[in-house]
Amino acid sequence: MSEIIDARGLSCPQPVLVTLNRIATVEKGTLEILVDTEASRENVCRAAQAKGWSLDSVDAVDGGEYRITISKG
């Protein structure tokens, strides 16, 4: 089961910080992060991978939003 982090409507660097805060408290599992800008998409993906998480998918959702799925362990 995955956990959803809704970072839509947040300005950079907030989506990255929210994601990193959650990553810091989870040893393994799957997280889905929702963002609404390309910059947030790129920065969240880069930050998660830098922390050792795998980038499973990045899907465009209606309205210019993105669903990023990352996992570890």
Predicted model as a PDB file, atoms N, CA, C, CB and O in Angstrom, pLDDT in the B-factor column:
MODEL        1                                                                  
ATOM      1  N   MET A   1       0.840  -1.177   0.000  1.00 64.00           N  
ATOM      2  CA  MET A   1       0.000   0.000   0.000  1.00 64.00           C  
ATOM      3  C   MET A   1       0.885   1.240   0.000  1.00 64.00           C  
ATOM      4  CB  MET A   1      -0.956  -0.002   1.214  1.00 64.00           C  
ATOM      5  O   MET A   1       1.906   1.294   0.686  1.00 64.00           O  
ATOM      6  N   SER A   2       0.476   2.232  -0.780  1.00 84.00           N  
ATOM      7  CA  SER A   2       1.277   3.438  -0.864  1.00 84.00           C  
ATOM      8  C   SER A   2       0.616   4.579  -0.102  1.00 84.00           C  
ATOM      9  CB  SER A   2       1.498   3.831  -2.319  1.00 84.00           C  
ATOM     10  O   SER A   2      -0.596   4.602   0.112  1.00 84.00           O  
ATOM     11  N   GLU A   3       1.445   5.503   0.290  1.00 96.00           N  
ATOM     12  CA  GLU A   3       0.976   6.704   0.976  1.00 96.00           C  
ATOM     13  C   GLU A   3       1.003   7.853  -0.022  1.00 96.00           C  
ATOM     14  CB  GLU A   3       1.852   7.027   2.238  1.00 96.00           C  
ATOM     15  O   GLU A   3       1.931   7.954  -0.824  1.00 96.00           O  
ATOM     16  N   ILE A   4       0.004   8.713   0.018  1.00 97.00           N  
ATOM     17  CA  ILE A   4      -0.072   9.842  -0.904  1.00 97.00           C  
ATOM     18  C   ILE A   4       0.311  11.126  -0.173  1.00 97.00           C  
ATOM     19  CB  ILE A   4      -1.492   9.962  -1.515  1.00 97.00           C  
ATOM     20  O   ILE A   4      -0.198  11.426   0.907  1.00 97.00           O  
ATOM     21  N   ILE A   5       1.217  11.869  -0.790  1.00 98.00           N  
ATOM     22  CA  ILE A   5       1.621  13.178  -0.298  1.00 98.00           C  
ATOM     23  C   ILE A   5       1.099  14.200  -1.301  1.00 98.00           C  
ATOM     24  CB  ILE A   5       3.193  13.283  -0.115  1.00 98.00           C  
ATOM     25  O   ILE A   5       1.530  14.207  -2.454  1.00 98.00           O  
ATOM     26  N   ASP A   6       0.196  15.045  -0.888  1.00 98.00           N  
ATOM     27  CA  ASP A   6      -0.384  16.047  -1.781  1.00 98.00           C  
ATOM     28  C   ASP A   6       0.357  17.364  -1.609  1.00 98.00           C  
ATOM     29  CB  ASP A   6      -1.900  16.232  -1.502  1.00 98.00           C  
ATOM     30  O   ASP A   6       0.133  18.099  -0.647  1.00 98.00           O  
ATOM     31  N   ALA A   7       1.250  17.652  -2.565  1.00 98.00           N  
ATOM     32  CA  ALA A   7       2.039  18.884  -2.512  1.00 98.00           C  
ATOM     33  C   ALA A   7       1.565  19.875  -3.572  1.00 98.00           C  
ATOM     34  CB  ALA A   7       3.535  18.575  -2.706  1.00 98.00           C  
ATOM     35  O   ALA A   7       2.276  20.825  -3.898  1.00 98.00           O  
ATOM     36  N   ARG A   8       0.378  19.658  -4.104  1.00 97.00           N  
ATOM     37  CA  ARG A   8      -0.166  20.589  -5.096  1.00 97.00           C  
ATOM     38  C   ARG A   8      -0.459  21.928  -4.430  1.00 97.00           C  
ATOM     39  CB  ARG A   8      -1.451  20.014  -5.754  1.00 97.00           C  
ATOM     40  O   ARG A   8      -0.917  21.985  -3.289  1.00 97.00           O  
ATOM     41  N   GLY A   9      -0.190  22.991  -5.157  1.00 97.00           N  
ATOM     42  CA  GLY A   9      -0.444  24.323  -4.636  1.00 97.00           C  
ATOM     43  C   GLY A   9       0.694  24.888  -3.807  1.00 97.00           C  
ATOM     44  O   GLY A   9       0.639  26.043  -3.387  1.00 97.00           O  
ATOM     45  N   LEU A  10       1.717  24.093  -3.568  1.00 97.00           N  
ATOM     46  CA  LEU A  10       2.870  24.564  -2.796  1.00 97.00           C  
ATOM     47  C   LEU A  10       3.948  25.081  -3.744  1.00 97.00           C  
ATOM     48  CB  LEU A  10       3.434  23.430  -1.896  1.00 97.00           C  
ATOM     49  O   LEU A  10       4.180  24.498  -4.803  1.00 97.00           O  
ATOM     50  N   SER A  11       4.595  26.157  -3.369  1.00 93.00           N  
ATOM     51  CA  SER A  11       5.682  26.717  -4.169  1.00 93.00           C  
ATOM     52  C   SER A  11       6.991  26.048  -3.799  1.00 93.00           C  
ATOM     53  CB  SER A  11       5.783  28.243  -3.972  1.00 93.00           C  
ATOM     54  O   SER A  11       7.190  25.653  -2.650  1.00 93.00           O  
ATOM     55  N   CYS A  12       7.887  25.918  -4.771  1.00 89.00           N  
ATOM     56  CA  CYS A  12       9.207  25.368  -4.495  1.00 89.00           C  
ATOM     57  C   CYS A  12       9.907  26.269  -3.496  1.00 89.00           C  
ATOM     58  CB  CYS A  12      10.043  25.224  -5.795  1.00 89.00           C  
ATOM     59  O   CYS A  12       9.808  27.492  -3.601  1.00 89.00           O  
ATOM     60  N   PRO A  13      10.596  25.710  -2.551  1.00 96.00           N  
ATOM     61  CA  PRO A  13      10.997  24.311  -2.420  1.00 96.00           C  
ATOM     62  C   PRO A  13      10.074  23.480  -1.528  1.00 96.00           C  
ATOM     63  CB  PRO A  13      12.388  24.244  -1.880  1.00 96.00           C  
ATOM     64  O   PRO A  13      10.456  22.381  -1.125  1.00 96.00           O  
ATOM     65  N   GLN A  14       8.886  23.960  -1.210  1.00 98.00           N  
ATOM     66  CA  GLN A  14       8.015  23.257  -0.266  1.00 98.00           C  
ATOM     67  C   GLN A  14       7.696  21.810  -0.671  1.00 98.00           C  
ATOM     68  CB  GLN A  14       6.731  24.021  -0.115  1.00 98.00           C  
ATOM     69  O   GLN A  14       7.736  20.939   0.199  1.00 98.00           O  
ATOM     70  N   PRO A  15       7.380  21.499  -1.950  1.00 98.00           N  
ATOM     71  CA  PRO A  15       7.118  20.093  -2.284  1.00 98.00           C  
ATOM     72  C   PRO A  15       8.306  19.181  -1.982  1.00 98.00           C  
ATOM     73  CB  PRO A  15       6.752  19.973  -3.751  1.00 98.00           C  
ATOM     74  O   PRO A  15       8.133  18.043  -1.545  1.00 98.00           O  
ATOM     75  N   VAL A  16       9.509  19.692  -2.219  1.00 98.00           N  
ATOM     76  CA  VAL A  16      10.710  18.912  -1.926  1.00 98.00           C  
ATOM     77  C   VAL A  16      10.855  18.722  -0.420  1.00 98.00           C  
ATOM     78  CB  VAL A  16      11.966  19.602  -2.507  1.00 98.00           C  
ATOM     79  O   VAL A  16      11.146  17.618   0.042  1.00 98.00           O  
ATOM     80  N   LEU A  17      10.656  19.779   0.338  1.00 98.00           N  
ATOM     81  CA  LEU A  17      10.798  19.680   1.796  1.00 98.00           C  
ATOM     82  C   LEU A  17       9.768  18.737   2.405  1.00 98.00           C  
ATOM     83  CB  LEU A  17      10.668  21.060   2.432  1.00 98.00           C  
ATOM     84  O   LEU A  17      10.097  17.959   3.301  1.00 98.00           O  
ATOM     85  N   VAL A  18       8.536  18.795   1.935  1.00 98.00           N  
ATOM     86  CA  VAL A  18       7.487  17.899   2.437  1.00 98.00           C  
ATOM     87  C   VAL A  18       7.861  16.447   2.133  1.00 98.00           C  
ATOM     88  CB  VAL A  18       6.106  18.251   1.803  1.00 98.00           C  
ATOM     89  O   VAL A  18       7.711  15.564   2.978  1.00 98.00           O  
ATOM     90  N   THR A  19       8.348  16.219   0.916  1.00 98.00           N  
ATOM     91  CA  THR A  19       8.752  14.864   0.527  1.00 98.00           C  
ATOM     92  C   THR A  19       9.927  14.381   1.365  1.00 98.00           C  
ATOM     93  CB  THR A  19       9.116  14.819  -0.963  1.00 98.00           C  
ATOM     94  O   THR A  19       9.909  13.258   1.867  1.00 98.00           O  
ATOM     95  N   LEU A  20      10.941  15.212   1.519  1.00 98.00           N  
ATOM     96  CA  LEU A  20      12.120  14.814   2.298  1.00 98.00           C  
ATOM     97  C   LEU A  20      11.778  14.576   3.766  1.00 98.00           C  
ATOM     98  CB  LEU A  20      13.208  15.880   2.189  1.00 98.00           C  
ATOM     99  O   LEU A  20      12.336  13.673   4.390  1.00 98.00           O  
ATOM    100  N   ASN A  21      10.881  15.365   4.319  1.00 98.00           N  
ATOM    101  CA  ASN A  21      10.459  15.145   5.706  1.00 98.00           C  
ATOM    102  C   ASN A  21       9.791  13.787   5.862  1.00 98.00           C  
ATOM    103  CB  ASN A  21       9.504  16.256   6.163  1.00 98.00           C  
ATOM    104  O   ASN A  21      10.019  13.094   6.853  1.00 98.00           O  
ATOM    105  N   ARG A  22       8.967  13.401   4.891  1.00 97.00           N  
ATOM    106  CA  ARG A  22       8.291  12.100   4.975  1.00 97.00           C  
ATOM    107  C   ARG A  22       9.287  10.965   4.746  1.00 97.00           C  
ATOM    108  CB  ARG A  22       7.139  12.017   3.943  1.00 97.00           C  
ATOM    109  O   ARG A  22       9.235   9.949   5.439  1.00 97.00           O  
ATOM    110  N   ILE A  23      10.184  11.127   3.789  1.00 96.00           N  
ATOM    111  CA  ILE A  23      11.214  10.112   3.522  1.00 96.00           C  
ATOM    112  C   ILE A  23      12.043   9.859   4.782  1.00 96.00           C  
ATOM    113  CB  ILE A  23      12.135  10.558   2.352  1.00 96.00           C  
ATOM    114  O   ILE A  23      12.427   8.721   5.052  1.00 96.00           O  
ATOM    115  N   ALA A  24      12.314  10.896   5.541  1.00 96.00           N  
ATOM    116  CA  ALA A  24      13.138  10.768   6.748  1.00 96.00           C  
ATOM    117  C   ALA A  24      12.475   9.910   7.812  1.00 96.00           C  
ATOM    118  CB  ALA A  24      13.439  12.137   7.320  1.00 96.00           C  
ATOM    119  O   ALA A  24      13.159   9.385   8.691  1.00 96.00           O  
ATOM    120  N   THR A  25      11.153   9.756   7.752  1.00 95.00           N  
ATOM    121  CA  THR A  25      10.445   8.984   8.776  1.00 95.00           C  
ATOM    122  C   THR A  25      10.022   7.595   8.304  1.00 95.00           C  
ATOM    123  CB  THR A  25       9.232   9.743   9.230  1.00 95.00           C  
ATOM    124  O   THR A  25       9.443   6.827   9.072  1.00 95.00           O  
ATOM    125  N   VAL A  26      10.309   7.274   7.046  1.00 93.00           N  
ATOM    126  CA  VAL A  26       9.898   5.986   6.473  1.00 93.00           C  
ATOM    127  C   VAL A  26      11.143   5.223   6.044  1.00 93.00           C  
ATOM    128  CB  VAL A  26       8.923   6.185   5.262  1.00 93.00           C  
ATOM    129  O   VAL A  26      11.944   5.740   5.265  1.00 93.00           O  
ATOM    130  N   GLU A  27      11.318   4.012   6.536  1.00 89.00           N  
ATOM    131  CA  GLU A  27      12.488   3.221   6.163  1.00 89.00           C  
ATOM    132  C   GLU A  27      12.335   2.574   4.804  1.00 89.00           C  
ATOM    133  CB  GLU A  27      12.749   2.161   7.198  1.00 89.00           C  
ATOM    134  O   GLU A  27      13.299   2.480   4.043  1.00 89.00           O  
ATOM    135  N   LYS A  28      11.118   2.122   4.492  1.00 94.00           N  
ATOM    136  CA  LYS A  28      10.867   1.489   3.196  1.00 94.00           C  
ATOM    137  C   LYS A  28       9.386   1.611   2.875  1.00 94.00           C  
ATOM    138  CB  LYS A  28      11.315  -0.007   3.199  1.00 94.00           C  
ATOM    139  O   LYS A  28       8.564   1.931   3.733  1.00 94.00           O  
ATOM    140  N   GLY A  29       9.073   1.347   1.619  1.00 96.00           N  
ATOM    141  CA  GLY A  29       7.688   1.417   1.192  1.00 96.00           C  
ATOM    142  C   GLY A  29       7.547   2.182  -0.104  1.00 96.00           C  
ATOM    143  O   GLY A  29       8.518   2.383  -0.834  1.00 96.00           O  
ATOM    144  N   THR A  30       6.328   2.605  -0.381  1.00 97.00           N  
ATOM    145  CA  THR A  30       6.016   3.332  -1.604  1.00 97.00           C  
ATOM    146  C   THR A  30       5.308   4.623  -1.249  1.00 97.00           C  
ATOM    147  CB  THR A  30       5.151   2.477  -2.557  1.00 97.00           C  
ATOM    148  O   THR A  30       4.400   4.645  -0.417  1.00 97.00           O  
ATOM    149  N   LEU A  31       5.733   5.691  -1.887  1.00 98.00           N  
ATOM    150  CA  LEU A  31       5.101   6.992  -1.696  1.00 98.00           C  
ATOM    151  C   LEU A  31       4.659   7.527  -3.051  1.00 98.00           C  
ATOM    152  CB  LEU A  31       6.068   7.990  -0.991  1.00 98.00           C  
ATOM    153  O   LEU A  31       5.373   7.391  -4.045  1.00 98.00           O  
ATOM    154  N   GLU A  32       3.482   8.133  -3.084  1.00 98.00           N  
ATOM    155  CA  GLU A  32       3.012   8.843  -4.262  1.00 98.00           C  
ATOM    156  C   GLU A  32       2.958  10.320  -3.908  1.00 98.00           C  
ATOM    157  CB  GLU A  32       1.614   8.313  -4.740  1.00 98.00           C  
ATOM    158  O   GLU A  32       2.322  10.719  -2.932  1.00 98.00           O  
ATOM    159  N   ILE A  33       3.632  11.118  -4.712  1.00 98.00           N  
ATOM    160  CA  ILE A  33       3.663  12.554  -4.456  1.00 98.00           C  
ATOM    161  C   ILE A  33       2.938  13.252  -5.592  1.00 98.00           C  
ATOM    162  CB  ILE A  33       5.127  13.079  -4.316  1.00 98.00           C  
ATOM    163  O   ILE A  33       3.235  13.015  -6.762  1.00 98.00           O  
ATOM    164  N   LEU A  34       1.987  14.115  -5.251  1.00 98.00           N  
ATOM    165  CA  LEU A  34       1.237  14.880  -6.239  1.00 98.00           C  
ATOM    166  C   LEU A  34       1.781  16.302  -6.261  1.00 98.00           C  
ATOM    167  CB  LEU A  34      -0.291  14.869  -5.925  1.00 98.00           C  
ATOM    168  O   LEU A  34       1.835  16.970  -5.229  1.00 98.00           O  
ATOM    169  N   VAL A  35       2.186  16.763  -7.449  1.00 98.00           N  
ATOM    170  CA  VAL A  35       2.688  18.126  -7.624  1.00 98.00           C  
ATOM    171  C   VAL A  35       2.008  18.751  -8.838  1.00 98.00           C  
ATOM    172  CB  VAL A  35       4.241  18.139  -7.790  1.00 98.00           C  
ATOM    173  O   VAL A  35       1.408  18.052  -9.655  1.00 98.00           O  
ATOM    174  N   ASP A  36       2.109  20.077  -8.947  1.00 97.00           N  
ATOM    175  CA  ASP A  36       1.406  20.737 -10.045  1.00 97.00           C  
ATOM    176  C   ASP A  36       2.270  21.656 -10.904  1.00 97.00           C  
ATOM    177  CB  ASP A  36       0.281  21.519  -9.495  1.00 97.00           C  
ATOM    178  O   ASP A  36       1.755  22.510 -11.626  1.00 97.00           O  
ATOM    179  N   THR A  37       3.598  21.473 -10.819  1.00 96.00           N  
ATOM    180  CA  THR A  37       4.488  22.212 -11.723  1.00 96.00           C  
ATOM    181  C   THR A  37       5.614  21.283 -12.181  1.00 96.00           C  
ATOM    182  CB  THR A  37       5.070  23.489 -11.021  1.00 96.00           C  
ATOM    183  O   THR A  37       5.963  20.312 -11.509  1.00 96.00           O  
ATOM    184  N   GLU A  38       6.172  21.619 -13.353  1.00 96.00           N  
ATOM    185  CA  GLU A  38       7.292  20.829 -13.858  1.00 96.00           C  
ATOM    186  C   GLU A  38       8.519  20.964 -12.963  1.00 96.00           C  
ATOM    187  CB  GLU A  38       7.638  21.252 -15.283  1.00 96.00           C  
ATOM    188  O   GLU A  38       9.250  19.996 -12.752  1.00 96.00           O  
ATOM    189  N   ALA A  39       8.739  22.159 -12.441  1.00 96.00           N  
ATOM    190  CA  ALA A  39       9.887  22.370 -11.559  1.00 96.00           C  
ATOM    191  C   ALA A  39       9.777  21.504 -10.308  1.00 96.00           C  
ATOM    192  CB  ALA A  39       9.999  23.852 -11.168  1.00 96.00           C  
ATOM    193  O   ALA A  39      10.759  20.893  -9.886  1.00 96.00           O  
ATOM    194  N   SER A  40       8.598  21.450  -9.720  1.00 97.00           N  
ATOM    195  CA  SER A  40       8.392  20.600  -8.538  1.00 97.00           C  
ATOM    196  C   SER A  40       8.603  19.141  -8.890  1.00 97.00           C  
ATOM    197  CB  SER A  40       6.983  20.802  -7.957  1.00 97.00           C  
ATOM    198  O   SER A  40       9.220  18.399  -8.125  1.00 97.00           O  
ATOM    199  N   ARG A  41       8.093  18.721 -10.047  1.00 98.00           N  
ATOM    200  CA  ARG A  41       8.276  17.336 -10.491  1.00 98.00           C  
ATOM    201  C   ARG A  41       9.749  16.997 -10.572  1.00 98.00           C  
ATOM    202  CB  ARG A  41       7.606  17.104 -11.851  1.00 98.00           C  
ATOM    203  O   ARG A  41      10.183  15.983 -10.026  1.00 98.00           O  
ATOM    204  N   GLU A  42      10.520  17.828 -11.245  1.00 97.00           N  
ATOM    205  CA  GLU A  42      11.947  17.556 -11.418  1.00 97.00           C  
ATOM    206  C   GLU A  42      12.692  17.572 -10.088  1.00 97.00           C  
ATOM    207  CB  GLU A  42      12.564  18.574 -12.366  1.00 97.00           C  
ATOM    208  O   GLU A  42      13.529  16.707  -9.834  1.00 97.00           O  
ATOM    209  N   ASN A  43      12.392  18.543  -9.248  1.00 98.00           N  
ATOM    210  CA  ASN A  43      13.105  18.678  -7.972  1.00 98.00           C  
ATOM    211  C   ASN A  43      12.770  17.563  -6.995  1.00 98.00           C  
ATOM    212  CB  ASN A  43      12.784  20.012  -7.340  1.00 98.00           C  
ATOM    213  O   ASN A  43      13.656  17.064  -6.302  1.00 98.00           O  
ATOM    214  N   VAL A  44      11.497  17.162  -6.929  1.00 98.00           N  
ATOM    215  CA  VAL A  44      11.106  16.055  -6.047  1.00 98.00           C  
ATOM    216  C   VAL A  44      11.764  14.760  -6.511  1.00 98.00           C  
ATOM    217  CB  VAL A  44       9.564  15.893  -6.014  1.00 98.00           C  
ATOM    218  O   VAL A  44      12.273  13.997  -5.691  1.00 98.00           O  
ATOM    219  N   CYS A  45      11.758  14.507  -7.820  1.00 98.00           N  
ATOM    220  CA  CYS A  45      12.388  13.287  -8.344  1.00 98.00           C  
ATOM    221  C   CYS A  45      13.874  13.257  -8.005  1.00 98.00           C  
ATOM    222  CB  CYS A  45      12.192  13.188  -9.872  1.00 98.00           C  
ATOM    223  O   CYS A  45      14.393  12.238  -7.551  1.00 98.00           O  
ATOM    224  N   ARG A  46      14.546  14.363  -8.224  1.00 98.00           N  
ATOM    225  CA  ARG A  46      15.985  14.443  -7.961  1.00 98.00           C  
ATOM    226  C   ARG A  46      16.289  14.258  -6.474  1.00 98.00           C  
ATOM    227  CB  ARG A  46      16.539  15.788  -8.447  1.00 98.00           C  
ATOM    228  O   ARG A  46      17.227  13.545  -6.117  1.00 98.00           O  
ATOM    229  N   ALA A  47      15.503  14.895  -5.611  1.00 98.00           N  
ATOM    230  CA  ALA A  47      15.732  14.799  -4.168  1.00 98.00           C  
ATOM    231  C   ALA A  47      15.503  13.381  -3.656  1.00 98.00           C  
ATOM    232  CB  ALA A  47      14.823  15.772  -3.423  1.00 98.00           C  
ATOM    233  O   ALA A  47      16.280  12.882  -2.842  1.00 98.00           O  
ATOM    234  N   ALA A  48      14.446  12.733  -4.125  1.00 98.00           N  
ATOM    235  CA  ALA A  48      14.149  11.365  -3.686  1.00 98.00           C  
ATOM    236  C   ALA A  48      15.255  10.404  -4.106  1.00 98.00           C  
ATOM    237  CB  ALA A  48      12.802  10.896  -4.257  1.00 98.00           C  
ATOM    238  O   ALA A  48      15.681   9.562  -3.316  1.00 98.00           O  
ATOM    239  N   GLN A  49      15.718  10.526  -5.336  1.00 98.00           N  
ATOM    240  CA  GLN A  49      16.785   9.651  -5.808  1.00 98.00           C  
ATOM    241  C   GLN A  49      18.081   9.907  -5.049  1.00 98.00           C  
ATOM    242  CB  GLN A  49      17.006   9.846  -7.307  1.00 98.00           C  
ATOM    243  O   GLN A  49      18.843   8.972  -4.798  1.00 98.00           O  
ATOM    244  N   ALA A  50      18.340  11.149  -4.683  1.00 98.00           N  
ATOM    245  CA  ALA A  50      19.542  11.469  -3.923  1.00 98.00           C  
ATOM    246  C   ALA A  50      19.513  10.829  -2.534  1.00 98.00           C  
ATOM    247  CB  ALA A  50      19.697  12.982  -3.801  1.00 98.00           C  
ATOM    248  O   ALA A  50      20.560  10.583  -1.936  1.00 98.00           O  
ATOM    249  N   LYS A  51      18.314  10.565  -2.031  1.00 97.00           N  
ATOM    250  CA  LYS A  51      18.163   9.914  -0.721  1.00 97.00           C  
ATOM    251  C   LYS A  51      18.072   8.401  -0.834  1.00 97.00           C  
ATOM    252  CB  LYS A  51      16.929  10.441  -0.014  1.00 97.00           C  
ATOM    253  O   LYS A  51      17.809   7.725   0.160  1.00 97.00           O  
ATOM    254  N   GLY A  52      18.287   7.853  -2.039  1.00 97.00           N  
ATOM    255  CA  GLY A  52      18.323   6.406  -2.211  1.00 97.00           C  
ATOM    256  C   GLY A  52      16.996   5.768  -2.567  1.00 97.00           C  
ATOM    257  O   GLY A  52      16.882   4.542  -2.542  1.00 97.00           O  
ATOM    258  N   TRP A  53      15.995   6.556  -2.894  1.00 98.00           N  
ATOM    259  CA  TRP A  53      14.691   6.026  -3.292  1.00 98.00           C  
ATOM    260  C   TRP A  53      14.668   5.816  -4.799  1.00 98.00           C  
ATOM    261  CB  TRP A  53      13.545   6.978  -2.857  1.00 98.00           C  
ATOM    262  O   TRP A  53      15.281   6.577  -5.547  1.00 98.00           O  
ATOM    263  N   SER A  54      13.956   4.777  -5.243  1.00 98.00           N  
ATOM    264  CA  SER A  54      13.821   4.490  -6.667  1.00 98.00           C  
ATOM    265  C   SER A  54      12.653   5.271  -7.240  1.00 98.00           C  
ATOM    266  CB  SER A  54      13.633   2.982  -6.910  1.00 98.00           C  
ATOM    267  O   SER A  54      11.595   5.377  -6.619  1.00 98.00           O  
ATOM    268  N   LEU A  55      12.855   5.809  -8.416  1.00 98.00           N  
ATOM    269  CA  LEU A  55      11.796   6.507  -9.130  1.00 98.00           C  
ATOM    270  C   LEU A  55      11.050   5.469  -9.961  1.00 98.00           C  
ATOM    271  CB  LEU A  55      12.369   7.667 -10.031  1.00 98.00           C  
ATOM    272  O   LEU A  55      11.557   5.007 -10.983  1.00 98.00           O  
ATOM    273  N   ASP A  56       9.851   5.103  -9.526  1.00 98.00           N  
ATOM    274  CA  ASP A  56       9.081   4.067 -10.212  1.00 98.00           C  
ATOM    275  C   ASP A  56       8.319   4.602 -11.407  1.00 98.00           C  
ATOM    276  CB  ASP A  56       8.122   3.422  -9.255  1.00 98.00           C  
ATOM    277  O   ASP A  56       8.291   3.966 -12.461  1.00 98.00           O  
ATOM    278  N   SER A  57       7.698   5.765 -11.257  1.00 98.00           N  
ATOM    279  CA  SER A  57       6.960   6.349 -12.374  1.00 98.00           C  
ATOM    280  C   SER A  57       6.674   7.816 -12.135  1.00 98.00           C  
ATOM    281  CB  SER A  57       5.659   5.598 -12.604  1.00 98.00           C  
ATOM    282  O   SER A  57       6.616   8.293 -11.001  1.00 98.00           O  
ATOM    283  N   VAL A  58       6.496   8.511 -13.241  1.00 98.00           N  
ATOM    284  CA  VAL A  58       6.054   9.908 -13.220  1.00 98.00           C  
ATOM    285  C   VAL A  58       4.951   9.994 -14.263  1.00 98.00           C  
ATOM    286  CB  VAL A  58       7.250  10.937 -13.521  1.00 98.00           C  
ATOM    287  O   VAL A  58       5.205   9.864 -15.461  1.00 98.00           O  
ATOM    288  N   ASP A  59       3.727  10.213 -13.803  1.00 98.00           N  
ATOM    289  CA  ASP A  59       2.577  10.242 -14.692  1.00 98.00           C  
ATOM    290  C   ASP A  59       1.972  11.634 -14.723  1.00 98.00           C  
ATOM    291  CB  ASP A  59       1.530   9.213 -14.258  1.00 98.00           C  
ATOM    292  O   ASP A  59       1.765  12.266 -13.687  1.00 98.00           O  
ATOM    293  N   ALA A  60       1.692  12.102 -15.946  1.00 96.00           N  
ATOM    294  CA  ALA A  60       0.978  13.371 -16.092  1.00 96.00           C  
ATOM    295  C   ALA A  60      -0.494  13.112 -15.827  1.00 96.00           C  
ATOM    296  CB  ALA A  60       1.194  13.997 -17.515  1.00 96.00           C  
ATOM    297  O   ALA A  60      -1.068  12.146 -16.330  1.00 96.00           O  
ATOM    298  N   VAL A  61      -1.100  13.985 -15.031  1.00 92.00           N  
ATOM    299  CA  VAL A  61      -2.510  13.877 -14.681  1.00 92.00           C  
ATOM    300  C   VAL A  61      -3.191  15.095 -15.295  1.00 92.00           C  
ATOM    301  CB  VAL A  61      -2.735  13.801 -13.107  1.00 92.00           C  
ATOM    302  O   VAL A  61      -2.531  16.093 -15.587  1.00 92.00           O  
ATOM    303  N   ASP A  62      -4.481  15.023 -15.490  1.00 84.00           N  
ATOM    304  CA  ASP A  62      -5.225  16.134 -16.085  1.00 84.00           C  
ATOM    305  C   ASP A  62      -4.916  17.451 -15.392  1.00 84.00           C  
ATOM    306  CB  ASP A  62      -6.719  15.860 -16.027  1.00 84.00           C  
ATOM    307  O   ASP A  62      -4.744  17.498 -14.174  1.00 84.00           O  
ATOM    308  N   GLY A  63      -4.847  18.518 -16.175  1.00 85.00           N  
ATOM    309  CA  GLY A  63      -4.666  19.847 -15.612  1.00 85.00           C  
ATOM    310  C   GLY A  63      -3.227  20.231 -15.333  1.00 85.00           C  
ATOM    311  O   GLY A  63      -2.986  21.177 -14.583  1.00 85.00           O  
ATOM    312  N   GLY A  64      -2.257  19.524 -15.914  1.00 90.00           N  
ATOM    313  CA  GLY A  64      -0.858  19.876 -15.712  1.00 90.00           C  
ATOM    314  C   GLY A  64      -0.283  19.405 -14.392  1.00 90.00           C  
ATOM    315  O   GLY A  64       0.748  19.911 -13.950  1.00 90.00           O  
ATOM    316  N   GLU A  65      -0.929  18.450 -13.763  1.00 97.00           N  
ATOM    317  CA  GLU A  65      -0.424  17.906 -12.505  1.00 97.00           C  
ATOM    318  C   GLU A  65       0.337  16.616 -12.775  1.00 97.00           C  
ATOM    319  CB  GLU A  65      -1.580  17.657 -11.505  1.00 97.00           C  
ATOM    320  O   GLU A  65       0.189  16.003 -13.833  1.00 97.00           O  
ATOM    321  N   TYR A  66       1.152  16.213 -11.807  1.00 98.00           N  
ATOM    322  CA  TYR A  66       1.978  15.016 -11.936  1.00 98.00           C  
ATOM    323  C   TYR A  66       1.849  14.141 -10.711  1.00 98.00           C  
ATOM    324  CB  TYR A  66       3.438  15.388 -12.161  1.00 98.00           C  
ATOM    325  O   TYR A  66       1.716  14.630  -9.589  1.00 98.00           O  
ATOM    326  N   ARG A  67       1.889  12.823 -10.945  1.00 98.00           N  
ATOM    327  CA  ARG A  67       1.899  11.837  -9.862  1.00 98.00           C  
ATOM    328  C   ARG A  67       3.256  11.139  -9.946  1.00 98.00           C  
ATOM    329  CB  ARG A  67       0.682  10.797  -9.979  1.00 98.00           C  
ATOM    330  O   ARG A  67       3.562  10.460 -10.926  1.00 98.00           O  
ATOM    331  N   ILE A  68       4.055  11.318  -8.910  1.00 98.00           N  
ATOM    332  CA  ILE A  68       5.382  10.720  -8.833  1.00 98.00           C  
ATOM    333  C   ILE A  68       5.311   9.554  -7.867  1.00 98.00           C  
ATOM    334  CB  ILE A  68       6.459  11.762  -8.385  1.00 98.00           C  
ATOM    335  O   ILE A  68       4.867   9.715  -6.730  1.00 98.00           O  
ATOM    336  N   THR A  69       5.743   8.386  -8.305  1.00 98.00           N  
ATOM    337  CA  THR A  69       5.740   7.213  -7.435  1.00 98.00           C  
ATOM    338  C   THR A  69       7.194   6.807  -7.175  1.00 98.00           C  
ATOM    339  CB  THR A  69       4.924   6.029  -8.077  1.00 98.00           C  
ATOM    340  O   THR A  69       7.960   6.537  -8.100  1.00 98.00           O  
ATOM    341  N   ILE A  70       7.547   6.774  -5.889  1.00 98.00           N  
ATOM    342  CA  ILE A  70       8.885   6.374  -5.481  1.00 98.00           C  
ATOM    343  C   ILE A  70       8.791   5.217  -4.489  1.00 98.00           C  
ATOM    344  CB  ILE A  70       9.652   7.567  -4.861  1.00 98.00           C  
ATOM    345  O   ILE A  70       7.776   5.043  -3.815  1.00 98.00           O  
ATOM    346  N   SER A  71       9.859   4.434  -4.412  1.00 98.00           N  
ATOM    347  CA  SER A  71       9.841   3.316  -3.465  1.00 98.00           C  
ATOM    348  C   SER A  71      11.254   3.025  -2.962  1.00 98.00           C  
ATOM    349  CB  SER A  71       9.233   2.052  -4.123  1.00 98.00           C  
ATOM    350  O   SER A  71      12.262   3.428  -3.543  1.00 98.00           O  
ATOM    351  N   LYS A  72      11.259   2.297  -1.841  1.00 97.00           N  
ATOM    352  CA  LYS A  72      12.530   1.868  -1.257  1.00 97.00           C  
ATOM    353  C   LYS A  72      12.277   0.587  -0.473  1.00 97.00           C  
ATOM    354  CB  LYS A  72      13.147   2.982  -0.337  1.00 97.00           C  
ATOM    355  O   LYS A  72      11.268   0.429   0.215  1.00 97.00           O  
ATOM    356  N   GLY A  73      13.245  -0.325  -0.611  1.00 92.00           N  
ATOM    357  CA  GLY A  73      13.241  -1.520   0.190  1.00 92.00           C  
ATOM    358  C   GLY A  73      12.315  -2.554  -0.211  1.00 92.00           C  
ATOM    359  O   GLY A  73      12.252  -3.607   0.424  1.00 92.00           O  
TER     360      GLY A  73                                                      
ENDMDL                                                                          
END                                                                             
